[in-house]
Amino acid sequence: MIGYIAQRLIYAIVTFFFLSIVVFIIIQLPPGDFLTSYVARLEQEGDIIDEAEIEALKREYGLDATPLEKYFRWFGRFLQGEMGRSFEWNQPVERLLKERLPYTILLSLITLFFTYVVAVPIGIYVATRQYGFSDYLFSVLGFAGLATPNFMLALILMFLFFKYFGISVGGLFSSEYALAPWSLGKIWDLFTHLWVPIIVIGTAGTAGIIRVMRGTLLDELSKQYVITARAKGVAEGKLLFRYPVRMAINPIVSTVGWQLPRIVSGETIVAIVLSLPTTGPLLFKALISQDMFLAGSIVMFLGILTLIGTFLSDILLIVVDPRIRFEGKA
Amino acid sequence: MEKQEPVLEIRDLHTFFPLEEGMLKAVNGVSLTIHKNRTLGVVGESGCGKSVTAQSILRIVPDFAQMTGEILLHKNGEVIDLAALAPSGREIRDIRGRDVSMIFQEPMTAFSPVHSVGEQIMEAILVHDDVPKAEARAHAIELLKLVGIPIPEERVDAYPHQLSGGMRQRAMIAMALVLTPMLLIADEPTTALDVTIQAQILRLMKTLQAEMGMSIMFITHDLGVIANMADDVAVMYLGRVVEYGSVRQIFRTPKHPYTQALLRSIPRTGRRARVRLEAIEGIVPVPLDPPDICPFADRCTQFIPGRCDEKVPDFLDIASGHSVRCILYE
């Protein structure tokens, strides 16, 4: 078991290095560099910059180095939390991320929680009533939820709320709290705003997990071990949760980790529509304006979270499934 | 012959499955008696309804099945009609695993892969008796020892995939016998095992039967196993019992053309090579809306037009304890 975890950890670390190379290439990919754009902008604004100053800046930022040197310098700084400068915002990338990451993580974790808490019980409910009325009802709702683009749902909700309740549901705070320091009122304000994006972002995920839960549980319900337990005299409700649900939930539990990258990229379009201060729109803007240090850092975070997520999934898998826990020891 | 006390009497049992393609008459008028401390062998090809008969006894057939007839369990001088009980009610659950228990063909799939063998045996105890966990565990270990599992104190915590096929089937038997039932239904318990392991399991079942004093309903398609295990034999074909008698009567003086054909199709050692093994022509039909004629009519070599396809032959007593369903003896 420890060997298994160590093995997964080594895989994750190796992948992390490859990831950093890919991200570095992405950052270097656009022609020119951040200094070229910087100089171009200054020139547009009418400033005159002499060659010596450019050379000095080049040396300072290490832009005259070989790609290999550049890579190691960038990677070394990244590990220390220095992620370069966003010329679009004219701020260090890490400061931009620090502002937005907490909201992104908060929103995503709550959405994740909401999704599972709603979807798993519904999945169990409909699987035990296959082809019943509720099964069809939730199938229709589920497919509708999957098929409706989230930004569409966001727009409709915004419209309805504005028209009938006169509430603007965009953003995470009301205007009076947006710049105010933290207080109980502000926290409450956050929660009153949070549930709309949670529902909007959560619907597709909920619908998907209902389908997965229903499908795997139906598979498990017809397995022999269910009949064995029934033949022992175990009551139906107890039996359902102890055996087939326990098995059917394995793939769901063990893929929770895969949701982690979504925490950062999030629902970009929804976030733009609802003007949420999350990292999704930030990445989107950075890509459009070729703000490569910012974009690269966000991509790097996505990659790291994918790695952590996969690692967590592997660990969860050995927690829930003894067949993997004892692999090679049987 | 000693005086025989019935443990279970099945009277005119019908178990039908209404399907879109028609009515699947899996069990179509079966009457059987299982006597105290004796073994009834139920033999027949795949799809003859032997397993469904067994599952009907414990009421673990799928919900949509239609059942009629009587299944009388003689329990401490009381007679309970299992066919009249609610399929997931308290009464039948009390009987399952305590008075009548069952072992299955595939010991791998019949155990839950994510619970240890011990947990699953303990559950069989705890469902019925309010005893402390430690006591249930001790009892489980005791049973594992009884069925010949070495180092039961360690194996009790093993997961099914850590045991060999033979050990798993032993554990399955331990689980079924943990509350000393009066009737054990064994549904092809040795079919999935190697021949040597098969012999061990059969010997174990015989020993345990003698020690614990229980009746066994032994379902198999293997006539060799029947000859070894059974006191009485019921030959089933297409949802009906076509011949019933003592093991001696069935093997020495088989009456039904189907029984005779089955016995001729057993490979024997010592027979001249190059003699072709006899096979029964045709395949077992599927009992979808079967016509009311002799079920074996279309494969029988002694078919009499106008008589065999006129009605279902009666079940005739032709000797003491020997009955046959064939027009030739009317």
Interface residues (C-beta under 8 A of the other chain):
Chain A: K223 Q224 Y225 I227 T228 A229 R230 A231 K232 G233 V234 A235 E236 R242 Y243 R246 M247 N250 V320 D321 P322 R323 F326 A330
Chain B: Q55 L58 I60 S88 R93 D94 I95 R96 G97 R98 S101 M102 F104 E106 T109 A110 F111 S112 P113 V114 H115 S116 Q120 E123 A124 V127 H128 Y159 H161 Q162 M175
